[in-house]
Amino acid sequence: MRLSPDEMIFWQHGFLKINATIVFTWGLMLTLAVGSLLITRKLSKELERSRWQNLLEIVVTGMEKQIGDVGLRHPEKYLDFLGTLFLFIASASLCTIIPGYEPPTGSLSTTVALALCVFAAVPLFGIEAQGIGGYLQSYVKPTVIMLPFNIISELSRTLALAVRLFGNMMSGAMIIAILLTITPFIFPVVMTALGLLTGMVQAYIFSILAAVYIAAATRTREGKLEPEAIH
């Protein structure tokens, strides 16, 4: 039983190797990129729209609403980043129905990379919203004594994001593999369906937590609404 797609090696030369995590990650990114181009190449602004466009608009509108509910005042500004996180993690889970496929989110290296993206995005959005001075001041609130604790908090929540996603994806795959060995008919089908649901939930949780962190970083230093948000 493989605990991680990292253990599936396709090619190796010395310390260089290509494993399932790399192959399926790039394959998934390529599929999402090509799929987005195909779906969006014939978008219409008229009243008559294709079913694909209607479905796409429902998904995008739903994402923007969720981002806005978190507290970000301009959801469309963060949709690219947060939406991509959600779609990648969700697609990685949905593709588990393909025989031989190993979800890259079952590898700690992938989940750490996703968490590092959030770790980098939070200060970038925060500095853009508050300026570098205003953002850095948030680390010494309410007093300068909180500086080391706030830094530790930033690092620990990044680690928590990576480990939470990795643990849930790996445990789901292990349970399905065990049940497939014991009862190879009914239970694996049920657990596969449950695993797909769990994967979607994990994608939602990961992207929402990222949105919460960004919302906290983009608050004005006085904690008041921006003038444009009051209207």
FENURMO-V665511 format. One line per field, one symbol per residue. phi: phi as a letter, one per 20 degrees, with the letter a starting at -180 (. if undefined). psi: psi as a letter, one per 40 degrees, with the letter a starting at -180 (. if undefined). burial: I if it has 16 or more other ideal C-beta (glycine too) atoms within 10 Angstrom, else O. A space follows every 10 residues. Layout:
phi=???
psi=???
burial=???
This chain:
phi=.eebfffeee bbbmeebddf ffffffffff fffffffffe fcfdeefecf ffffffffff ffffffffff pefcgffdfg ffffgfffff fffffffegn edfffedfff ffffffffgf fgffffffed nffffffffd dfcfffgfff ffffffffff gfffffffff ffffffffff fecfcefgff ffffffffff ffffffffff fffffffeff femeffgfef e
psi=hheiedehhd ihhbehihad dddddddddd ddddddddde dfiieidhii dddddddddd dddddddddd ehdgdddedd dddddddddd ddddeeehhe hhhdeehddd dddddddddd ddddddddde iddddddeef ieiededddd dddddddddd dddddddddd dddddddddd ddgecddddd dddddddddd dddddddddd dddddddeii deeiiidded .
burial=OOOIIIOOOO OOOOOOOOII IIIIIOOIOO OOOOOOOOOO OOOOOOOOOO OOOOOIOOOO OOIIOIIOOI OIIOIOOIIO IIIOIIIIII IIIOIIOOOO OIIIIIIIII IIOIIOIIIO IIIOIIIOII OOOOIOOIOO OOOOOOOOOO OOOOOOIIOO IIOIIIOIII OIIOIIOOII OOOOOOOIOO IIOOIIOIIO OIIOIIIIII IOIIIOIIIO OOOOOOOOOO O
